[in-house]
Protein backbone atom coordinates (compact mmCIF):
# COMPACT_ATOMS: atom_id res chain seq x y z
CA UNK A 1 0.00 0.00 0.00
CA UNK A 2 1.33 3.41 -0.95
CA UNK A 3 1.94 6.04 1.72
CA UNK A 4 -0.57 8.36 0.04
CA UNK A 5 -3.32 5.75 0.34
CA UNK A 6 -2.52 5.24 4.02
CA UNK A 7 -2.28 8.95 4.81
CA UNK A 8 -5.49 9.91 3.03
CA UNK A 9 -7.93 8.55 5.67
CA UNK A 10 -5.76 10.01 8.44
CA UNK A 11 -5.68 13.43 6.81
CA UNK A 12 -9.41 13.25 6.16
CA UNK A 13 -10.11 12.29 9.78
CA UNK A 14 -7.89 15.06 11.09
CA UNK A 15 -9.62 17.56 8.84
CA UNK A 16 -13.01 16.35 10.07
CA UNK A 17 -12.02 16.78 13.71
CA UNK A 18 -10.62 20.24 13.03
CA UNK A 19 -13.84 21.23 11.28
CA UNK A 20 -15.93 19.90 14.17
CA UNK A 21 -13.80 21.83 16.66
CA UNK A 22 -14.02 24.99 14.56
CA UNK A 23 -17.80 24.67 14.17
CA UNK A 24 -18.53 24.34 17.89
CA UNK A 25 -15.66 25.98 19.72
CA UNK A 26 -14.62 29.06 17.76
CA UNK A 27 -15.14 31.99 20.17
CA UNK A 28 -17.88 34.37 19.10
CA UNK A 29 -19.02 37.85 20.09
CA UNK A 30 -22.35 38.20 21.98
CA UNK A 31 -24.04 40.93 19.94
CA UNK A 32 -26.47 38.79 17.93
CA UNK A 33 -27.43 36.86 21.05
CA UNK A 34 -28.01 40.15 22.87
CA UNK A 35 -30.62 41.14 20.28
CA UNK A 36 -32.21 37.69 20.60
CA UNK A 37 -32.23 38.10 24.41
CA UNK A 38 -34.02 41.45 24.19
CA UNK A 39 -36.70 40.17 21.83
CA UNK A 40 -37.07 36.83 23.61
CA UNK A 41 -37.40 38.45 27.04
CA UNK A 42 -40.04 40.85 25.77
CA UNK A 43 -41.96 38.02 24.15
CA UNK A 44 -41.80 35.90 27.32
CA UNK A 45 -43.28 38.79 29.31
CA UNK A 46 -46.02 39.20 26.70
CA UNK A 47 -46.87 35.49 26.79
CA UNK A 48 -47.20 35.53 30.58
CA UNK A 49 -49.41 38.62 30.46
CA UNK A 50 -51.73 36.79 28.06
CA UNK A 51 -51.76 33.71 30.28
CA UNK A 52 -52.49 35.90 33.32
CA UNK A 53 -55.51 37.44 31.60
CA UNK A 54 -57.18 33.98 31.64
CA UNK A 55 -55.33 32.55 34.61
CA UNK A 56 -58.15 30.65 36.31
CA UNK A 57 -59.41 29.31 32.98
CA UNK A 58 -55.97 27.90 32.18
CA UNK A 59 -54.86 26.69 35.62
CA UNK A 60 -57.55 27.38 38.22
CA UNK A 61 -59.79 25.02 40.14
CA UNK A 62 -62.30 24.93 37.26
CA UNK A 63 -59.71 25.05 34.47
CA UNK A 64 -60.58 23.93 30.96
CA UNK A 65 -58.15 21.04 31.49
CA UNK A 66 -57.84 20.36 35.22
CA UNK A 67 -54.66 19.33 37.02
CA UNK A 68 -55.73 15.68 37.37
CA UNK A 69 -56.19 15.34 33.61
CA UNK A 70 -52.83 17.00 32.96
CA UNK A 71 -51.06 14.61 35.32
CA UNK A 72 -52.63 11.66 33.52
CA UNK A 73 -51.43 13.05 30.20
CA UNK A 74 -47.90 13.20 31.60
CA UNK A 75 -48.04 9.88 33.46
CA UNK A 76 -45.71 8.18 30.96
CA UNK A 77 -43.12 10.94 30.60
CA UNK A 78 -40.79 13.02 32.75
CA UNK A 79 -42.71 16.29 32.50
CA UNK A 80 -43.38 17.80 35.92
CA UNK A 81 -44.62 21.10 37.30
CA UNK A 82 -45.38 22.36 40.78
CA UNK A 83 -48.49 23.87 39.22
CA UNK A 84 -49.90 20.32 39.07
CA UNK A 85 -50.60 20.64 42.79
CA UNK A 86 -51.89 24.19 43.22
CA UNK A 87 -54.93 25.99 41.86
CA UNK A 88 -55.37 28.86 44.34
CA UNK A 89 -55.62 32.15 42.40
CA UNK A 90 -53.15 34.01 44.63
CA UNK A 91 -50.50 31.30 44.18
CA UNK A 92 -50.97 31.25 40.41
CA UNK A 93 -50.88 35.04 40.25
CA UNK A 94 -47.69 35.14 42.35
CA UNK A 95 -46.07 32.66 39.97
CA UNK A 96 -47.01 34.74 36.95
CA UNK A 97 -45.86 38.02 38.48
CA UNK A 98 -42.44 36.52 39.24
CA UNK A 99 -42.27 35.15 35.68
CA UNK A 100 -43.19 38.52 34.15
CA UNK A 101 -40.64 40.33 36.31
CA UNK A 102 -37.89 37.83 35.44
CA UNK A 103 -38.73 38.12 31.73
CA UNK A 104 -38.60 41.92 31.79
CA UNK A 105 -35.27 41.85 33.64
CA UNK A 106 -34.01 39.37 31.04
CA UNK A 107 -35.06 41.77 28.29
CA UNK A 108 -33.27 44.66 30.02
CA UNK A 109 -30.21 42.50 30.62
CA UNK A 110 -30.33 42.85 34.39
CA UNK A 111 -28.68 40.04 36.40
CA UNK A 112 -28.95 37.78 33.36
CA UNK A 113 -27.02 34.93 34.99
CA UNK A 114 -30.08 34.59 37.25
CA UNK A 115 -33.03 36.09 35.39
CA UNK A 116 -32.68 34.10 32.15
CA UNK A 117 -32.73 30.69 33.93
CA UNK A 118 -35.50 31.94 36.22
CA UNK A 119 -37.66 33.19 33.34
CA UNK A 120 -37.10 29.89 31.50
CA UNK A 121 -37.93 27.76 34.54
CA UNK A 122 -41.07 29.69 35.49
CA UNK A 123 -42.28 29.44 31.90
CA UNK A 124 -41.49 25.72 31.74
CA UNK A 125 -43.66 25.12 34.79
CA UNK A 126 -46.60 26.81 33.06
CA UNK A 127 -45.96 24.96 29.78
CA UNK A 128 -46.08 21.57 31.50
CA UNK A 129 -49.29 22.57 33.28
CA UNK A 130 -50.95 23.93 30.13
CA UNK A 131 -50.47 20.94 27.84
CA UNK A 132 -53.06 21.17 25.10
CA UNK A 133 -53.17 24.97 25.15
CA UNK A 134 -49.72 25.74 23.75
CA UNK A 135 -48.71 26.94 20.31
CA UNK A 136 -45.56 27.34 18.24
CA UNK A 137 -44.80 30.71 19.84
CA UNK A 138 -44.53 29.15 23.30
CA UNK A 139 -42.20 26.41 22.09
CA UNK A 140 -39.86 28.68 20.13
CA UNK A 141 -39.53 31.26 22.89
CA UNK A 142 -38.71 28.45 25.33
CA UNK A 143 -35.95 26.95 23.20
CA UNK A 144 -34.38 30.39 22.70
CA UNK A 145 -34.41 31.11 26.43
CA UNK A 146 -32.92 27.69 27.15
CA UNK A 147 -29.96 28.19 24.83
CA UNK A 148 -29.38 31.78 25.97
CA UNK A 149 -28.50 30.38 29.40
CA UNK A 150 -25.29 29.00 27.87
CA UNK A 151 -24.22 32.34 26.43
CA UNK A 152 -23.17 35.76 27.69
CA UNK A 153 -26.05 37.52 26.01
CA UNK A 154 -26.32 40.01 28.85
CA UNK A 155 -22.79 41.31 28.39
CA UNK A 156 -23.77 44.00 25.84
CA UNK A 157 -26.73 46.38 25.47
CA UNK A 158 -27.79 45.64 29.03
CA UNK A 159 -27.90 46.80 32.62
CA UNK A 160 -25.23 44.18 33.33
CA UNK A 161 -22.88 45.93 30.88
CA UNK A 162 -23.35 49.24 32.71
CA UNK A 163 -22.67 47.61 36.07
CA UNK A 164 -19.63 45.80 34.69
CA UNK A 165 -18.14 49.06 33.40
CA UNK A 166 -18.46 50.50 36.91
CA UNK A 167 -17.58 47.49 39.07
CA UNK A 168 -15.38 45.33 36.86
CA UNK A 169 -15.78 41.88 35.36
CA UNK A 170 -16.94 38.83 37.32
CA UNK A 171 -18.92 35.64 36.81
CA UNK A 172 -22.13 37.58 37.38
CA UNK A 173 -21.02 40.43 35.11
CA UNK A 174 -19.16 38.67 32.26
CA UNK A 175 -17.05 40.43 29.67
CA UNK A 176 -18.30 41.22 26.19
CA UNK A 177 -15.33 39.58 24.53
CA UNK A 178 -15.70 36.61 22.21
CA UNK A 179 -16.36 33.36 24.07
CA UNK A 180 -16.94 29.71 23.26
CA UNK A 181 -20.23 29.71 25.16
CA UNK A 182 -21.66 32.29 22.77
CA UNK A 183 -20.80 30.09 19.81
CA UNK A 184 -22.23 26.94 21.40
CA UNK A 185 -25.52 28.72 22.12
CA UNK A 186 -25.64 30.06 18.56
CA UNK A 187 -25.00 26.63 17.03
CA UNK A 188 -27.68 25.02 19.18
CA UNK A 189 -30.25 27.58 18.06
CA UNK A 190 -29.20 27.15 14.43
CA UNK A 191 -29.40 23.36 14.49
CA UNK A 192 -32.70 23.32 16.36
CA UNK A 193 -34.15 25.73 13.80
CA UNK A 194 -32.98 23.50 10.95
CA UNK A 195 -34.71 20.49 12.52
CA UNK A 196 -37.94 22.47 13.00
CA UNK A 197 -38.03 23.60 9.39
CA UNK A 198 -37.07 20.17 8.05
CA UNK A 199 -39.88 18.36 9.83
CA UNK A 200 -42.28 21.19 9.03
CA UNK A 201 -41.50 20.75 5.34
CA UNK A 202 -41.71 16.95 5.49
CA UNK A 203 -45.08 17.09 7.25
CA UNK A 204 -46.39 19.47 4.58
CA UNK A 205 -45.39 16.97 1.92
CA UNK A 206 -48.01 14.63 3.32
CA UNK A 207 -50.76 17.09 2.41
CA UNK A 208 -52.30 17.07 -1.07
CA UNK A 209 -52.83 20.83 -1.12
CA UNK A 210 -49.07 21.42 -0.95
CA UNK A 211 -48.55 19.18 -3.96
CA UNK A 212 -51.33 20.61 -6.12
CA UNK A 213 -50.28 24.19 -5.27
CA UNK A 214 -53.46 25.28 -3.52
CA UNK A 215 -52.26 25.46 0.11
CA UNK A 216 -51.62 29.21 0.02
CA UNK A 217 -55.10 29.84 -1.38
CA UNK A 218 -56.85 27.85 1.35
CA UNK A 219 -54.80 29.72 3.96
CA UNK A 220 -55.81 33.05 2.44
CA UNK A 221 -59.53 32.25 2.54
CA UNK A 222 -59.50 30.83 6.08
CA UNK A 223 -61.52 33.53 7.84
CA UNK A 224 -60.63 32.16 11.28
CA UNK A 225 -57.07 33.42 10.83
CA UNK A 226 -57.48 36.11 8.17
CA UNK A 227 -56.24 39.53 9.29
CA UNK A 228 -55.52 40.89 5.81
CA UNK A 229 -57.70 40.22 2.78
CA UNK A 230 -55.47 38.68 0.11
CA UNK A 231 -58.22 36.79 -1.67
CA UNK A 232 -57.37 38.85 -4.77
CA UNK A 233 -54.65 36.24 -5.29
CA UNK A 234 -57.45 34.00 -6.54
CA UNK A 235 -57.25 35.85 -9.86
CA UNK A 236 -53.66 34.62 -10.24
CA UNK A 237 -53.69 30.83 -9.73
CA UNK A 238 -50.24 30.46 -11.28
CA UNK A 239 -48.78 32.85 -8.68
CA UNK A 240 -50.51 30.96 -5.87
CA UNK A 241 -49.11 27.64 -7.09
CA UNK A 242 -45.63 29.13 -7.51
CA UNK A 243 -45.57 30.65 -4.02
CA UNK A 244 -46.91 27.43 -2.50
CA UNK A 245 -44.22 25.31 -4.17
CA UNK A 246 -41.48 27.83 -3.33
CA UNK A 247 -42.52 27.84 0.33
CA UNK A 248 -42.48 24.04 0.47
CA UNK A 249 -39.05 23.89 -1.16
CA UNK A 250 -37.63 26.57 1.13
CA UNK A 251 -38.93 25.03 4.35
CA UNK A 252 -37.81 21.50 3.50
CA UNK A 253 -34.34 22.47 2.32
CA UNK A 254 -33.70 25.36 4.72
CA UNK A 255 -31.33 23.07 6.62
CA UNK A 256 -29.12 22.83 3.51
CA UNK A 257 -29.58 26.31 2.06
CA UNK A 258 -28.85 28.35 5.18
CA UNK A 259 -25.25 27.18 5.73
CA UNK A 260 -23.43 28.10 2.45
CA UNK A 261 -22.77 31.82 2.16
CA UNK A 262 -24.00 31.82 -1.44
CA UNK A 263 -27.50 30.58 -0.56
CA UNK A 264 -27.89 31.98 2.96
CA UNK A 265 -29.36 35.32 1.77
CA UNK A 266 -32.07 33.39 -0.09
CA UNK A 267 -32.86 31.22 2.95
CA UNK A 268 -33.06 34.17 5.34
CA UNK A 269 -34.86 36.37 2.82
CA UNK A 270 -37.51 33.71 2.37
CA UNK A 271 -37.81 33.45 6.16
CA UNK A 272 -38.58 37.17 6.33
CA UNK A 273 -41.17 36.94 3.54
CA UNK A 274 -42.86 33.80 4.89
CA UNK A 275 -43.04 34.83 8.54
CA UNK A 276 -43.88 38.45 7.79
CA UNK A 277 -46.62 37.19 5.48
CA UNK A 278 -47.97 34.87 8.17
CA UNK A 279 -47.94 37.70 10.68
CA UNK A 280 -49.65 40.26 8.45
CA UNK A 281 -52.13 38.07 6.56
CA UNK A 282 -52.94 35.31 9.05
CA UNK A 283 -52.89 37.29 12.28
CA UNK A 284 -49.98 35.40 13.87
CA UNK A 285 -47.77 38.43 14.42
CA UNK A 286 -46.10 37.17 17.59
CA UNK A 287 -45.25 33.81 16.02
CA UNK A 288 -43.78 35.58 12.99
CA UNK A 289 -41.68 37.84 15.21
CA UNK A 290 -40.28 35.00 17.33
CA UNK A 291 -39.41 32.90 14.26
CA UNK A 292 -37.56 35.85 12.73
CA UNK A 293 -35.84 36.32 16.08
CA UNK A 294 -34.62 32.71 15.93
CA UNK A 295 -33.37 33.25 12.37
CA UNK A 296 -31.16 36.07 13.65
CA UNK A 297 -28.84 33.31 14.90
CA UNK A 298 -27.50 33.10 11.34
CA UNK A 299 -26.58 36.80 11.27
CA UNK A 300 -22.89 37.28 12.20
CA UNK A 301 -22.41 39.25 15.45
CA UNK A 302 -19.84 41.45 13.71
CA UNK A 303 -22.56 42.62 11.32
CA UNK A 304 -24.98 43.25 14.19
CA UNK A 305 -22.36 45.27 16.07
CA UNK A 306 -21.54 47.26 12.93
CA UNK A 307 -25.09 48.24 12.03
CA UNK A 308 -26.82 48.58 15.40
CA UNK A 309 -27.04 52.12 16.81
CA UNK A 310 -23.82 53.08 18.56
CA UNK A 311 -25.79 54.60 21.42
CA UNK A 312 -26.44 51.08 22.70
CA UNK A 313 -22.81 49.98 22.44
CA UNK A 314 -20.91 49.77 25.71
CA UNK A 315 -17.23 50.58 25.73
CA UNK A 316 -16.33 47.08 26.89
CA UNK A 317 -18.12 45.57 23.90
CA UNK A 318 -15.27 46.60 21.64
CA UNK A 319 -12.79 44.20 23.23
CA UNK A 320 -11.39 41.57 20.91
CA UNK A 321 -9.68 39.18 23.34
CA UNK A 322 -10.93 35.62 23.48
CA UNK A 323 -12.43 33.93 26.52
CA UNK A 324 -13.94 30.51 27.09
Steps between C-alpha positions, in 0.01 A plus 500: 500500500633841405561763767249732332225239530580449868524871579179596322256364764717646777508842337127482435430404862722777631327750275161379623599543864640846432178599325291367789713693749478816290122468461427467872787664683604808304448793741226738393386848599167535689331773296257286299404307812442829682239599241341155532498541881321835478232372264463166678467662843236740373308217338516288817352789699226541239415129509467504879279809488268317260497192722427719804198654328333154504685357797218310670374366167844359420611379844231569760276264692249491212759512221413388149743211553531432873818397680393135535454466124836666435677261736343205320620639168853515640486168686733330250759776464733708715308827475433651842376830638424626848189651344359145485430532872371855543196680364456787748475829306747686723765229455453495123509879484819510710662252262406708198615828653842350576517363144408837347755681716775250413416529129513880506833493685626252240395740225679789673806284560488535877665219701473274196693215663194466726205650314535301176495159678223625729284625212556170316417287804186693595379475141579128484283440805206669327564315172488161672179600678334636185548201271241523226489880505845577360601620156815540293576837660527344846733226379734727304533758776582219744776350287657844450497572873649158572796550268558859614588360843821362347607834356605842626212676332473749784853630454402769245204738463394426856489616859767238571735675255453831683568337836804319362649826371468644851588199716720284279460155350384195696302181449179694557611785273686324215711676241375579152797336334463203268434175686442135419171500690357758261586280204357185659171678572488634144564157347232339715243756388605457137480121506170496687355741244617277215327199657177698548491613139596157366219319678260783420578456131479120515163514676369738233600250234238266640225746409346498152447876495876559517552276199222643284605858585182609675620518863564875491152563360325301773705687761399833348128420510503358854298770676589363844856626455459769234624842612572636152282433197723346233225311322585706190772239448220276375520685168859377462497121551845463345646739760327311781640168378848649458506652849366178652769288333774752584396501866504120514843485337642768729370346822612147415847597382564789740737271690721476189454848355573704812860383555682592172566872471377500140150376588461640852353834381229307314421283804480795739320720248235234455470474879423872517241477221331186635482603865416862425226374269365268769503783751329756277252281311419224749505698823791311659721803555667374817585164343647677197710726722640216712587290193685795347672547835622139485625554144721782628732224625634479144592870493869548593548697825757720326228617261258563787762702688582699186145598410327534837478854641822596675303652786435148628863390474690479827868581502590150616321349201785603274748260659640237268671261743375144514350331804349158557 
